[in-house]
C-alpha cells in the first residue's frame, strides 16, 4: 500500500499542476517550484545535538533566514564546509576530526531550512547568497562542499570570484540543472507546456533559464585549484557531472571511486582532502 501511495501522490501533483496551469499559470509554476524546493529532513537529530551544540558560534541573519554557524578553532588557515541537500553540519564530523588534527580553523553553517537554521525551502540562488555572506565574513582560504553544497561553491565562484580562496573541494555534486528538472518532470509527469511555464518562472525570478544553470559552464572561468570526488555508482548525482566539470576546470583533479556511494565519509576520501589542502 505504501508503495502504491508513493506512486499515486506524485502523479496527482503533476496532474494538478498541468490542469491548474491552464487557468493560473504563474500561480501553478510558483507552487510547483516550491514543492521542488521543500525540505523534508535535515534538521538536527537528538543524537547529533551534543556534537553540534558544543561548536555553536553565532546565528547570522542572512537572506531572511536565521543561519546557525559553527567553529572548531585552529591555528592554521580557515576551511569553510558547505553541506548538501537534506543534511546539516553533522555530516562533516569525520572530516572535521582530520582537519582538527591538522590544526585548521574550521567554520561551518547549516543551510536555510537545515540543521538549526530557519526556513522550509532551499534553492541554489538562496544557498549561494548565504555562502557569499559566509565567505566575506570568515575569509576562508579553502572551501569544501558536498552534493548541492559543492554545486553552490561552483555557482558562487562564478558569480563572486574571491581572491582570498585558494583551493576548492567538490564532492559528489550535480552539474546540469536541466537534468535535475528532467527527473522532476519524469516523477510528476508534467507536460512540456507546463515545463515551459516553469522555465519562464525561473528566468523571471532568477535571471537564468534551466538550461543555462550548469556548473560545467561555471567551471570554465574558475581559476582556483580544485579537487573533485565522485563515485561511479553514485545513485543521487550522476558521475558524468564531475567528469564534465573536470573537463571545463583547468586547475582541477578528478578522483574517481567505485562503491563509496554518494556521502563519501570514508577515511581515504578525508585523507586525500587533507593532502590536497596542505600541498
Secondary structure as UniProt FT lines:
FT   HELIX           2..23
FT   HELIX           25..37
FT   HELIX           46..53
FT   TURN            54..55
FT   STRAND          56..62
FT   TURN            63..64
FT   STRAND          65..72
FT   STRAND          78..82
FT   TURN            85..86
FT   HELIX           89..92
FT   HELIX           93..101
FT   TURN            102..103
FT   STRAND          105..109
FT   TURN            112..113
FT   HELIX           124..138
FT   STRAND          142..146
FT   HELIX           148..159
FT   TURN            163..164
FT   STRAND          167..171
FT   HELIX           177..188
FT   HELIX           192..206
FT   HELIX           210..212
FT   HELIX           215..218
FT   HELIX           219..221
FT   STRAND          225..231
FT   TURN            232..233
FT   HELIX           239..248
FT   TURN            250..251
FT   STRAND          252..257
FT   TURN            261..263
FT   HELIX           267..278
//
